[in-house]
Amino acid sequence: MPTARTTATGHGFGRVLVFVYGIFALAATGRSTLQLATKASEAPLPYSLSAVAAVVYVVATFALATGRRRLALATVGIELVGVLLVGVTSLVWPRDYPDATVWSDFGAGYGYVPLVLPVVGLWWLLRGARRDLADR
């Protein structure tokens, strides 16, 4: 009999969510590493925040893949706040963001997926929490 942890992302939309977060973890890690290694002095804050985004995606991927709902909720919530804060600051002070980072311009360089992904992730996690409570 599957445990609650294995059924959390063991099939369907949960697997898609883990896959998308995994792709973003890899992409954000690669991009932020390159930005920090080659251009950190040009825009230290945005490139450092890009590295934070990479860490958030890695932790979110781990939490979702292993069914750690509380950690996933916290990480995806932090992701949404980060996207909103960095999105606003990149619009208000565009000179401070010479290159697109993961969360700048609300993720425009990534097709706005960084803005939509945490909303969908939170919806999915909260929907599952409500279903778990209803089953009790």
C-alpha atoms as an extended CHARMM CRD file, in Angstrom:
* protein
*
       136  EXT
         1         1  MET       CA              0.0000000000        0.0000000000        0.0000000000  PROA      1               0.0000000000
         2         2  PRO       CA              1.5200000000        3.3930000000       -0.9780000000  PROA      2               0.0000000000
         3         3  THR       CA              2.2940000000        5.8350000000        1.7730000000  PROA      3               0.0000000000
         4         4  ALA       CA              1.0840000000        9.4480000000        1.8220000000  PROA      4               0.0000000000
         5         5  ARG       CA              4.5750000000       10.5510000000        0.9160000000  PROA      5               0.0000000000
         6         6  THR       CA              4.7770000000        8.4460000000       -2.2390000000  PROA      6               0.0000000000
         7         7  THR       CA              1.3000000000        9.3700000000       -3.4480000000  PROA      7               0.0000000000
         8         8  ALA       CA              1.8760000000       13.0990000000       -3.0320000000  PROA      8               0.0000000000
         9         9  THR       CA              3.7190000000       13.3820000000       -6.3620000000  PROA      9               0.0000000000
        10        10  GLY       CA              3.7070000000        9.7840000000       -7.4790000000  PROA      10              0.0000000000
        11        11  HSD       CA              1.4640000000       10.2670000000      -10.5020000000  PROA      11              0.0000000000
        12        12  GLY       CA             -0.3000000000       12.6990000000      -12.8120000000  PROA      12              0.0000000000
        13        13  PHE       CA              0.0690000000       16.4110000000      -12.3120000000  PROA      13              0.0000000000
        14        14  GLY       CA              2.4480000000       15.9630000000       -9.3800000000  PROA      14              0.0000000000
        15        15  ARG       CA              5.0150000000       14.3690000000      -11.6530000000  PROA      15              0.0000000000
        16        16  VAL       CA              4.6630000000       17.1870000000      -14.1740000000  PROA      16              0.0000000000
        17        17  LEU       CA              5.1630000000       19.7310000000      -11.3970000000  PROA      17              0.0000000000
        18        18  VAL       CA              8.3060000000       17.9660000000      -10.1560000000  PROA      18              0.0000000000
        19        19  PHE       CA              9.6190000000       17.7710000000      -13.7330000000  PROA      19              0.0000000000
        20        20  VAL       CA              9.0580000000       21.5030000000      -14.3750000000  PROA      20              0.0000000000
        21        21  TYR       CA             10.6510000000       22.4510000000      -11.0450000000  PROA      21              0.0000000000
        22        22  GLY       CA             13.5760000000       20.1620000000      -11.8450000000  PROA      22              0.0000000000
        23        23  ILE       CA             14.1130000000       21.8310000000      -15.2230000000  PROA      23              0.0000000000
        24        24  PHE       CA             13.9840000000       25.2540000000      -13.5670000000  PROA      24              0.0000000000
        25        25  ALA       CA             16.4060000000       24.0980000000      -10.8730000000  PROA      25              0.0000000000
        26        26  LEU       CA             18.9120000000       23.0420000000      -13.5170000000  PROA      26              0.0000000000
        27        27  ALA       CA             18.4060000000       26.1130000000      -15.7090000000  PROA      27              0.0000000000
        28        28  ALA       CA             18.5290000000       28.5950000000      -12.8300000000  PROA      28              0.0000000000
        29        29  THR       CA             21.5880000000       26.9350000000      -11.3100000000  PROA      29              0.0000000000
        30        30  GLY       CA             23.4570000000       27.0070000000      -14.6010000000  PROA      30              0.0000000000
        31        31  ARG       CA             22.4810000000       30.5580000000      -15.4590000000  PROA      31              0.0000000000
        32        32  SER       CA             23.1790000000       31.9930000000      -12.0020000000  PROA      32              0.0000000000
        33        33  THR       CA             26.5420000000       30.2200000000      -11.8300000000  PROA      33              0.0000000000
        34        34  LEU       CA             27.5160000000       31.7100000000      -15.1770000000  PROA      34              0.0000000000
        35        35  GLN       CA             26.2780000000       35.1670000000      -14.1600000000  PROA      35              0.0000000000
        36        36  LEU       CA             28.1100000000       35.1020000000      -10.8480000000  PROA      36              0.0000000000
        37        37  ALA       CA             31.3050000000       33.7630000000      -12.4140000000  PROA      37              0.0000000000
        38        38  THR       CA             31.4570000000       36.2150000000      -15.3080000000  PROA      38              0.0000000000
        39        39  LYS       CA             29.4010000000       39.3150000000      -14.4440000000  PROA      39              0.0000000000
        40        40  ALA       CA             28.9540000000       39.5210000000      -10.6840000000  PROA      40              0.0000000000
        41        41  SER       CA             30.6070000000       42.9320000000      -10.4740000000  PROA      41              0.0000000000
        42        42  GLU       CA             28.1810000000       44.4320000000      -13.0370000000  PROA      42              0.0000000000
        43        43  ALA       CA             25.0710000000       43.7330000000      -10.9750000000  PROA      43              0.0000000000
        44        44  PRO       CA             25.8310000000       41.9220000000       -7.7230000000  PROA      44              0.0000000000
        45        45  LEU       CA             22.3160000000       42.0730000000       -6.2650000000  PROA      45              0.0000000000
        46        46  PRO       CA             20.3960000000       40.7070000000       -9.2760000000  PROA      46              0.0000000000
        47        47  TYR       CA             22.9080000000       37.9470000000       -9.9020000000  PROA      47              0.0000000000
        48        48  SER       CA             22.9420000000       37.0100000000       -6.2320000000  PROA      48              0.0000000000
        49        49  LEU       CA             19.1460000000       36.9050000000       -6.2680000000  PROA      49              0.0000000000
        50        50  SER       CA             19.3690000000       34.6850000000       -9.3360000000  PROA      50              0.0000000000
        51        51  ALA       CA             21.4500000000       32.2710000000       -7.2630000000  PROA      51              0.0000000000
        52        52  VAL       CA             18.8250000000       32.4270000000       -4.4960000000  PROA      52              0.0000000000
        53        53  ALA       CA             16.2050000000       31.5210000000       -7.1020000000  PROA      53              0.0000000000
        54        54  ALA       CA             18.2840000000       28.5130000000       -8.0900000000  PROA      54              0.0000000000
        55        55  VAL       CA             18.4500000000       27.3260000000       -4.4770000000  PROA      55              0.0000000000
        56        56  VAL       CA             14.6960000000       27.8170000000       -4.0870000000  PROA      56              0.0000000000
        57        57  TYR       CA             14.0320000000       25.7160000000       -7.2060000000  PROA      57              0.0000000000
        58        58  VAL       CA             16.3580000000       22.9520000000       -6.0080000000  PROA      58              0.0000000000
        59        59  VAL       CA             14.7160000000       22.7950000000       -2.5660000000  PROA      59              0.0000000000
        60        60  ALA       CA             11.2080000000       22.9830000000       -4.0610000000  PROA      60              0.0000000000
        61        61  THR       CA             12.0360000000       20.1420000000       -6.4550000000  PROA      61              0.0000000000
        62        62  PHE       CA             13.3540000000       18.0180000000       -3.5840000000  PROA      62              0.0000000000
        63        63  ALA       CA             10.3430000000       18.7970000000       -1.3730000000  PROA      63              0.0000000000
        64        64  LEU       CA              7.8260000000       18.0280000000       -4.1080000000  PROA      64              0.0000000000
        65        65  ALA       CA              9.6090000000       14.8760000000       -5.2560000000  PROA      65              0.0000000000
        66        66  THR       CA              9.7990000000       13.4600000000       -1.7480000000  PROA      66              0.0000000000
        67        67  GLY       CA              6.3000000000       14.4930000000       -0.6610000000  PROA      67              0.0000000000
        68        68  ARG       CA              7.4050000000       16.9440000000        2.0230000000  PROA      68              0.0000000000
        69        69  ARG       CA              4.3100000000       19.1170000000        1.7800000000  PROA      69              0.0000000000
        70        70  ARG       CA              5.2000000000       21.6820000000        4.4610000000  PROA      70              0.0000000000
        71        71  LEU       CA              8.6510000000       22.2820000000        3.0320000000  PROA      71              0.0000000000
        72        72  ALA       CA              7.1510000000       22.4770000000       -0.4610000000  PROA      72              0.0000000000
        73        73  LEU       CA              4.5160000000       24.9890000000        0.6970000000  PROA      73              0.0000000000
        74        74  ALA       CA              7.1450000000       27.1420000000        2.3880000000  PROA      74              0.0000000000
        75        75  THR       CA              9.5460000000       27.0140000000       -0.5500000000  PROA      75              0.0000000000
        76        76  VAL       CA              6.9120000000       27.6410000000       -3.2060000000  PROA      76              0.0000000000
        77        77  GLY       CA              5.5240000000       30.4990000000       -1.0850000000  PROA      77              0.0000000000
        78        78  ILE       CA              9.0080000000       32.0190000000       -0.8530000000  PROA      78              0.0000000000
        79        79  GLU       CA              9.3240000000       31.5670000000       -4.6050000000  PROA      79              0.0000000000
        80        80  LEU       CA              6.1100000000       33.5250000000       -5.2470000000  PROA      80              0.0000000000
        81        81  VAL       CA              7.1870000000       36.3530000000       -2.9370000000  PROA      81              0.0000000000
        82        82  GLY       CA             10.6040000000       36.4260000000       -4.6270000000  PROA      82              0.0000000000
        83        83  VAL       CA              9.1140000000       36.5710000000       -8.1120000000  PROA      83              0.0000000000
        84        84  LEU       CA              6.8280000000       39.4250000000       -7.0960000000  PROA      84              0.0000000000
        85        85  LEU       CA              9.5040000000       41.4330000000       -5.2640000000  PROA      85              0.0000000000
        86        86  VAL       CA             12.1980000000       40.9860000000       -7.8960000000  PROA      86              0.0000000000
        87        87  GLY       CA              9.6540000000       41.5490000000      -10.6610000000  PROA      87              0.0000000000
        88        88  VAL       CA              8.6220000000       44.8880000000       -9.1900000000  PROA      88              0.0000000000
        89        89  THR       CA             12.1670000000       46.0470000000       -8.4440000000  PROA      89              0.0000000000
        90        90  SER       CA             13.3280000000       45.0960000000      -11.9370000000  PROA      90              0.0000000000
        91        91  LEU       CA             10.5630000000       47.2340000000      -13.4130000000  PROA      91              0.0000000000
        92        92  VAL       CA             11.1890000000       50.1700000000      -11.0600000000  PROA      92              0.0000000000
        93        93  TRP       CA             14.9970000000       50.0900000000      -11.4120000000  PROA      93              0.0000000000
        94        94  PRO       CA             15.6900000000       48.4180000000      -14.7880000000  PROA      94              0.0000000000
        95        95  ARG       CA             19.2920000000       49.7440000000      -14.8370000000  PROA      95              0.0000000000
        96        96  ASP       CA             20.0560000000       47.4560000000      -11.9170000000  PROA      96              0.0000000000
        97        97  TYR       CA             19.1170000000       44.4290000000      -14.0500000000  PROA      97              0.0000000000
        98        98  PRO       CA             21.3850000000       44.5720000000      -17.1130000000  PROA      98              0.0000000000
        99        99  ASP       CA             20.5440000000       40.9560000000      -18.0460000000  PROA      99              0.0000000000
       100       100  ALA       CA             17.4170000000       38.9610000000      -17.4100000000  PROA      100             0.0000000000
       101       101  THR       CA             17.5300000000       36.8620000000      -14.2890000000  PROA      101             0.0000000000
       102       102  VAL       CA             15.1140000000       34.0810000000      -13.4060000000  PROA      102             0.0000000000
       103       103  TRP       CA             12.6790000000       36.3260000000      -11.5460000000  PROA      103             0.0000000000
       104       104  SER       CA             13.3470000000       39.7340000000      -13.1750000000  PROA      104             0.0000000000
       105       105  ASP       CA             10.4310000000       41.2300000000      -15.0980000000  PROA      105             0.0000000000
       106       106  PHE       CA              8.2430000000       38.5540000000      -13.4570000000  PROA      106             0.0000000000
       107       107  GLY       CA             10.0530000000       35.8490000000      -15.4170000000  PROA      107             0.0000000000
       108       108  ALA       CA              9.4820000000       37.3650000000      -18.8560000000  PROA      108             0.0000000000
       109       109  GLY       CA             12.6790000000       35.7710000000      -20.1730000000  PROA      109             0.0000000000
       110       110  TYR       CA             11.2930000000       32.3860000000      -19.1940000000  PROA      110             0.0000000000
       111       111  GLY       CA              7.8330000000       32.9170000000      -20.7180000000  PROA      111             0.0000000000
       112       112  TYR       CA              6.3950000000       34.1060000000      -17.3800000000  PROA      112             0.0000000000
       113       113  VAL       CA              6.5740000000       30.5300000000      -16.1080000000  PROA      113             0.0000000000
       114       114  PRO       CA              8.3850000000       31.7420000000      -12.9300000000  PROA      114             0.0000000000
       115       115  LEU       CA              5.2730000000       33.8000000000      -12.0980000000  PROA      115             0.0000000000
       116       116  VAL       CA              2.7210000000       31.1320000000      -12.9700000000  PROA      116             0.0000000000
       117       117  LEU       CA              4.6070000000       28.1300000000      -11.5440000000  PROA      117             0.0000000000
       118       118  PRO       CA              4.3850000000       29.0390000000       -7.8320000000  PROA      118             0.0000000000
       119       119  VAL       CA              0.6950000000       29.9530000000       -8.1750000000  PROA      119             0.0000000000
       120       120  VAL       CA             -0.0220000000       26.5670000000       -9.7560000000  PROA      120             0.0000000000
       121       121  GLY       CA              2.2470000000       24.8320000000       -7.2360000000  PROA      121             0.0000000000
       122       122  LEU       CA              0.5220000000       26.4410000000       -4.2660000000  PROA      122             0.0000000000
       123       123  TRP       CA             -2.9010000000       25.6390000000       -5.7220000000  PROA      123             0.0000000000
       124       124  TRP       CA             -1.9160000000       22.0060000000       -6.2100000000  PROA      124             0.0000000000
       125       125  LEU       CA             -0.3800000000       21.6860000000       -2.7400000000  PROA      125             0.0000000000
       126       126  LEU       CA             -3.3320000000       23.3620000000       -1.0050000000  PROA      126             0.0000000000
       127       127  ARG       CA             -5.8400000000       21.3410000000       -3.0090000000  PROA      127             0.0000000000
       128       128  GLY       CA             -4.1120000000       18.1730000000       -1.8450000000  PROA      128             0.0000000000
       129       129  ALA       CA             -4.1050000000       19.3830000000        1.7660000000  PROA      129             0.0000000000
       130       130  ARG       CA             -7.8640000000       20.0350000000        1.6110000000  PROA      130             0.0000000000
       131       131  ARG       CA             -8.4210000000       16.5800000000        0.0970000000  PROA      131             0.0000000000
       132       132  ASP       CA             -6.2950000000       14.9880000000        2.8460000000  PROA      132             0.0000000000
       133       133  LEU       CA             -8.3520000000       16.7570000000        5.5210000000  PROA      133             0.0000000000
       134       134  ALA       CA            -11.6070000000       15.6830000000        3.8590000000  PROA      134             0.0000000000
       135       135  ASP       CA            -10.4560000000       12.0510000000        3.8610000000  PROA      135             0.0000000000
       136       136  ARG       CA             -9.9720000000       12.0610000000        7.6600000000  PROA      136             0.0000000000
